């Protein structure tokens, strides 16, 4: 059996397939992480609203767009790929169950301690997904580096990409 844990021991075709599978995993984790970040931002906005005394109203599309429109950091330098994440993917289901268990859908009616718990638990979830995402980036980068090396060294032919 071939060792698939090390990119240099894999065929070029195996390397491409393995890298594509890792990229698909990263797409799902990235999507779920962004959803968790957005929900955490909404909970933090509710905390801010309570602190500055803004009257409570329904959570409108304008409210949500305002929260999501705030700049929170750089993000990835990698080009985006089209993703289509199923609502029944295990990570999506895990996030939905977490949100249900902590009362995310009732942000405006939670007491302050419960609201703080929502922020904390969503932050932990997001941080865990970020760590998983970074680990995947490391693997993807190793596979990409090996592919680039093979193309530069002539071990792999760019024309073969068209046949795949």
C-alpha positions as CSV (number, residue, x, y, z in Angstrom):
1,X,0.0,0.0,0.0
2,X,1.3,3.5,-1.0
3,X,2.1,6.0,1.8
4,X,-0.3,8.9,1.3
5,X,0.8,10.8,4.3
6,X,3.8,12.3,2.5
7,X,3.3,14.2,-0.7
8,X,6.6,13.2,-2.2
9,X,5.6,9.5,-2.0
10,X,2.4,10.0,-4.0
11,X,1.9,10.0,-7.7
12,X,1.0,13.4,-9.3
13,X,-2.6,12.2,-9.9
14,X,-2.9,11.1,-6.2
15,X,-1.4,14.4,-5.1
16,X,-4.0,16.4,-7.1
17,X,-6.9,14.3,-5.7
18,X,-5.6,14.5,-2.1
19,X,-5.1,18.3,-2.4
20,X,-8.6,18.7,-3.9
21,X,-10.1,16.7,-1.0
22,X,-8.3,18.9,1.5
23,X,-9.5,22.0,-0.2
24,X,-13.1,20.8,-0.1
25,X,-12.7,20.2,3.7
26,X,-11.2,23.7,4.1
27,X,-14.2,25.1,2.2
28,X,-16.7,23.6,4.6
29,X,-14.7,24.6,7.7
30,X,-14.2,28.1,6.4
31,X,-17.9,28.5,5.6
32,X,-19.0,27.2,9.1
33,X,-16.4,29.4,10.7
34,X,-17.7,32.5,8.9
35,X,-21.3,31.6,10.0
36,X,-20.1,31.2,13.6
37,X,-18.3,34.5,13.4
38,X,-21.3,36.3,12.0
39,X,-23.5,34.9,14.7
40,X,-21.0,35.9,17.4
41,X,-20.9,39.4,15.9
42,X,-24.7,39.6,16.2
43,X,-24.5,38.5,19.8
44,X,-21.8,41.1,20.5
45,X,-23.9,43.7,18.8
46,X,-26.8,42.8,21.1
47,X,-24.4,43.3,24.1
48,X,-23.3,46.7,22.6
49,X,-26.9,47.7,22.1
50,X,-27.7,46.9,25.8
51,X,-24.6,48.8,26.9
52,X,-25.2,52.0,24.9
53,X,-29.0,51.9,25.6
54,X,-30.2,51.6,22.0
55,X,-33.9,50.5,22.2
56,X,-34.6,47.0,21.3
57,X,-36.4,46.3,18.0
58,X,-36.8,43.3,15.8
59,X,-33.6,42.1,14.2
60,X,-34.1,43.6,10.7
61,X,-32.2,43.0,7.5
62,X,-30.6,46.4,8.0
63,X,-29.4,45.5,11.5
64,X,-27.9,42.3,10.2
65,X,-26.3,44.0,7.2
66,X,-24.8,46.7,9.5
67,X,-23.2,44.1,11.8
68,X,-21.9,42.0,8.9
69,X,-20.6,45.1,7.1
70,X,-18.2,45.9,9.9
71,X,-14.5,45.2,9.1
72,X,-13.1,42.6,11.4
73,X,-9.7,41.7,9.9
74,X,-7.9,40.6,6.9
75,X,-9.1,37.1,6.0
76,X,-7.3,34.7,3.8
77,X,-5.1,35.8,0.9
78,X,-6.2,32.7,-1.0
79,X,-8.5,33.3,-4.0
80,X,-12.1,32.2,-3.2
81,X,-13.5,29.0,-4.7
82,X,-17.1,28.4,-5.5
83,X,-18.6,26.4,-2.6
84,X,-21.8,24.7,-2.1
85,X,-22.1,23.5,1.4
86,X,-24.9,21.1,2.3
87,X,-27.1,22.1,5.3
88,X,-26.8,18.5,6.6
89,X,-23.0,18.5,6.6
90,X,-21.7,17.5,10.0
91,X,-20.1,20.8,10.8
92,X,-23.2,22.8,9.8
93,X,-25.3,20.5,11.9
94,X,-22.9,20.9,14.8
95,X,-23.1,24.7,14.7
96,X,-26.9,24.6,14.4
97,X,-27.2,22.3,17.4
98,X,-24.8,24.5,19.4
99,X,-26.8,27.6,18.5
100,X,-30.1,25.9,19.5
101,X,-28.7,24.7,22.8
102,X,-27.3,28.1,23.8
103,X,-30.4,30.1,22.8
104,X,-28.9,32.0,19.9
105,X,-32.3,32.4,18.3
106,X,-33.5,34.4,21.3
107,X,-30.7,36.9,21.7
108,X,-33.0,39.8,22.5
109,X,-34.7,37.9,25.4
110,X,-31.6,36.3,27.0
111,X,-30.3,37.7,30.3
112,X,-26.9,39.3,30.2
113,X,-25.1,36.2,31.6
114,X,-26.7,33.9,29.0
115,X,-25.8,36.4,26.2
116,X,-22.2,36.4,27.4
117,X,-22.3,32.6,27.3
118,X,-23.5,32.7,23.7
119,X,-20.6,35.0,22.8
120,X,-18.1,32.8,24.6
121,X,-19.4,29.5,23.2
122,X,-19.6,30.8,19.6
123,X,-16.1,32.2,20.0
124,X,-14.7,28.8,21.2
125,X,-16.5,27.1,18.3
126,X,-15.0,29.6,15.8
127,X,-11.5,29.4,17.3
128,X,-11.6,25.6,17.0
129,X,-12.6,25.8,13.4
130,X,-9.9,28.3,12.8
131,X,-7.3,26.0,14.2
132,X,-8.6,23.1,12.0
133,X,-8.5,25.5,9.0
134,X,-4.9,26.5,9.7
135,X,-3.9,22.8,9.9
136,X,-5.5,22.2,6.6
137,X,-3.7,25.1,5.0
138,X,-0.4,23.6,6.1
139,X,-1.3,20.3,4.5
140,X,-2.6,22.0,1.3
141,X,0.5,24.1,1.1
142,X,2.7,21.0,1.4
143,X,0.8,19.3,-1.4
144,X,0.9,22.5,-3.6
145,X,4.6,22.9,-3.0
146,X,5.2,19.3,-4.1
147,X,3.1,19.8,-7.3
148,X,4.9,23.0,-8.2
149,X,8.3,21.3,-7.7
150,X,7.2,18.5,-10.0
151,X,6.1,21.0,-12.7
152,X,9.3,23.0,-12.4
153,X,11.5,19.9,-12.4
154,X,9.7,18.4,-15.4
155,X,8.4,15.4,-13.4
156,X,4.9,16.4,-14.2
157,X,3.6,17.8,-17.4
158,X,1.3,20.8,-17.4
159,X,-0.5,19.4,-20.5
160,X,-1.6,16.5,-18.3
161,X,-3.8,18.9,-16.4
162,X,-5.9,19.3,-19.5
163,X,-6.5,15.6,-19.7
164,X,-7.8,15.4,-16.1
